[in-house]
Amino acid sequence: MRILATLTMLCVLLLSQASLFAQPDKKDDDRIYDQVRLKLASNPDVKGGALVVEVSAGVVTLKGKVRTEKARSKAEHLAGKVKGVKKVVNELQVAPS
């Protein structure tokens, strides 16, 4: 009985440690990517068709050019409102056309 209890505790310990090193869920990143792209593309201020969106472990990186500072801020705000986003890295540049 003692051996069984020890083995059970060992298994629990190993499983809890394994979860610390687990890869981020790719499905979550894909869902976040899709939702961020949709929000950016449908917003008239941002017009996100030409923007690059990258998602890794819930961190969204925005790259590309927008026409105004308002569009830059709006893009960051929209991306940050998507469920599961942990952080937004805004590398957008303002370049009026």
Backbone torsions as a table, in degrees:
resi	resn	phi	psi	omega
1	MET	NA	-39.2	180.0
2	ARG	-64.8	-38.4	179.3
3	ILE	-65.3	-42.0	179.3
4	LEU	-61.7	-44.1	178.7
5	ALA	-63.6	-41.2	179.2
6	THR	-65.2	-43.6	178.3
7	LEU	-64.1	-39.5	178.2
8	THR	-63.0	-45.7	178.6
9	MET	-63.1	-38.9	178.2
10	LEU	-63.6	-43.0	178.3
11	CYS	-62.6	-44.3	178.9
12	VAL	-61.5	-44.1	179.3
13	LEU	-62.0	-45.6	179.8
14	LEU	-64.7	-40.6	179.2
15	LEU	-66.9	-37.9	178.7
16	SER	-68.1	-36.5	177.4
17	GLN	-69.1	-38.1	-179.9
18	ALA	-63.7	-34.6	-179.4
19	SER	-68.4	-24.9	177.6
20	LEU	-68.4	-27.6	-177.2
21	PHE	-105.6	10.7	-178.2
22	ALA	-68.2	147.2	176.9
23	GLN	-70.2	147.4	175.6
24	PRO	-60.7	150.2	-177.0
25	ASP	-72.3	114.4	-178.6
26	LYS	-61.8	-34.1	179.4
27	LYS	-63.4	-39.6	177.9
28	ASP	-63.7	-44.7	178.6
29	ASP	-62.3	-40.3	178.0
30	ASP	-63.9	-41.8	178.4
31	ARG	-64.6	-44.0	178.1
32	ILE	-60.8	-45.4	179.3
33	TYR	-55.7	-50.0	-178.1
34	ASP	-60.8	-43.7	-177.6
35	GLN	-69.9	-37.9	177.6
36	VAL	-65.3	-46.7	179.2
37	ARG	-57.9	-42.8	-179.9
38	LEU	-63.2	-46.0	179.6
39	LYS	-62.9	-42.6	-178.8
40	LEU	-67.8	-42.1	-177.3
41	ALA	-69.4	-31.0	-176.6
42	SER	-89.3	-4.4	-179.5
43	ASN	-90.1	124.1	-176.8
44	PRO	-66.0	-26.7	178.6
45	ASP	-73.3	-37.6	-173.3
46	VAL	-89.8	-45.1	-176.3
47	LYS	48.9	65.3	-166.9
48	GLY	-75.8	17.2	-177.6
49	GLY	-60.7	-35.6	-175.2
50	ALA	-96.2	3.9	-178.4
51	LEU	-85.4	148.1	177.0
52	VAL	-98.8	129.9	179.0
53	VAL	-120.4	126.8	175.7
54	GLU	-124.2	139.9	-179.9
55	VAL	-131.3	128.7	176.9
56	SER	-142.5	117.1	178.6
57	ALA	55.3	37.8	178.0
58	GLY	84.3	-1.6	178.2
59	VAL	-96.3	120.1	-178.3
60	VAL	-98.3	129.3	174.9
61	THR	-113.3	127.0	178.3
62	LEU	-106.9	130.0	179.1
63	LYS	-133.7	156.3	177.9
64	GLY	126.6	-162.4	-177.0
65	LYS	-126.0	141.1	174.1
66	VAL	-126.1	164.1	-174.6
67	ARG	-81.5	-29.3	-174.5
68	THR	-137.1	163.5	174.9
69	GLU	-66.5	-33.2	177.0
70	LYS	-60.5	-43.2	179.1
71	ALA	-65.2	-38.4	178.9
72	ARG	-62.3	-48.0	179.7
73	SER	-66.0	-41.1	-179.3
74	LYS	-63.1	-41.0	179.5
75	ALA	-61.1	-44.4	178.8
76	GLU	-63.1	-43.1	-179.8
77	HIS	-63.3	-45.8	-179.6
78	LEU	-61.8	-44.1	180.0
79	ALA	-63.4	-39.8	-178.6
80	GLY	-68.0	-20.3	-179.1
81	LYS	-83.6	-10.0	-179.3
82	VAL	-72.0	133.8	-179.1
83	LYS	-60.0	130.7	178.2
84	GLY	98.2	-11.2	178.9
85	VAL	-74.9	125.4	-179.2
86	LYS	-93.8	-31.4	-176.0
87	LYS	-160.5	149.8	174.7
88	VAL	-120.3	124.9	174.9
89	VAL	-101.9	111.2	-174.5
90	ASN	-98.6	102.2	177.7
91	GLU	-106.1	19.9	-179.3
92	LEU	-70.0	143.6	178.2
93	GLN	-111.4	141.3	176.2
94	VAL	-89.8	119.2	-179.1
95	ALA	-142.6	90.9	-179.0
96	PRO	-59.5	141.2	-179.7
97	SER	-89.7	NA	NA
